[in-house]
Amino acid sequence: MRGRPYSLDLRERIVQALEHGLTQQDVAARFSVGIATVERYARRVRTGRGLQPTPRPGRPVTALPATELDDLRSQVETLPDLTIAEHVAVWCVHHTAISATTMSRRIEQLGLTRKKDGVGR
């Protein structure tokens, strides 16, 4: 798992140290970063791509903040027979739209079950 990206300030200081004649190994030791990191920043500057951190791959941050979990708990307890898709539709009336996957994850996170009533559902 990757950590947070290095700050733009640190990236600039690394490149400046290289421009002042330090070797990549010396720069890596001075700033406590890996040699591959120093090489990558030098290459980015050479190719004109800049030093800004790139977006991280993977799933974006959840669309359902922790402050709304009580609202979700209330909805699921009030309407226990709805499917995930139906819960999403009800949720979107008063809240920001979320995917069925996010709805399912948050219901599971709350430890709630969605048992059907057995009357044809």
N, C-alpha and C positions, 0 to 999 in steps of 0.2 A: 504494500500500500504506500502510495506516495504521500510525502508531507506537503506542507504549504510551499508555494513557490518563494524563492528568494526575492527580497525587495528590489525594486528598480535601482535604488541608491547603491545597494551592495553590488549589483550587476555592473553599474557604471564604474564603481571603484575598482572592480576586478579588471575591467577593460583598460582603465587608466593606468593601472599598475603594469599591464602588459605593454602599453604604449610608452611607458617610461623605461622599458628595457629589462624588466624582470622576466625570468623564465616562467613557463607555465607551472612547473613544479614549485617554484618559490611563491608564486601567487596563490596556488592551491593551499600551500602550507600557511601562508600569512592570513588568509581569510577562512581557513578551516572548511574548505570545500573540496570536492573531488577534482582530479585533473580533467576528467571528462566534462565536468561543468565548465571549467575554464576554457577548454577547447571549444565547447559548444557556443559560449558567449563570443569568443573571438571569431568563430566562423559566421555567426549571425551578423556581427558588425561588418565583416569583410563582404558578405553577400548583400548588405543593405536591408536586412530584415528587421533591424532594431532589437532592443533588449526587453521590450514589454513581454510579460508572461503570456503564453498562449492559453486559450480556453482548455480546461481539463476535460478529457473524454469521460463518457459515462452518463449515468442518469442524472438529470438536473436536481437541484434542491427541491424538496417536496413542495407541492402547491397547497398543502394543508398545514398551516402553522399550528404549533402546540397550543396556542391560545384558543383554537376552535375545536379542540378535542372534546370538550364538555358538550358543545353543541352536537357533535357527531354522536356521542354516547346517548344523549337525549333522543336524537332522531331514531337510532337503532332500537332503543328500548321502547319507544312509542310505536314504532312501525316494524315489529320484528319479522313480519312475513314477507317483506319486500325482497326482491332479488338485488344483487349488487347494482345492476343497471338501473333499476327503479330507485335505489338509494341515491345514485348519482343524479338522476333527474330531479328528485326532491331537493337534494343538496343545492343544485344549481339555481333554484328559485331565489334563495336568499344569500348565497355565498358564491365565491369564485368557482368557476368550473374546474373539475378535476377528472382524472381518468378513472375507469373502473378498477385498474390495477392499484392506483393510489387509494381508492376507497377500500378495496379489499385489504390492503396492507394496514391501513389505519384502524379498521375494525378489528383485525387480528392483534394489532398493537394494544388496543384497549382491552383485550381478553374477552371480547364479546362473541357470542355464538349467534347464528341466525337460523335457528331451528324452524322448520316450516310447520304449519298447523295440521298438515295431513289431510286437508279437505280438498284434495285435487291439485295441490301444488307440489 
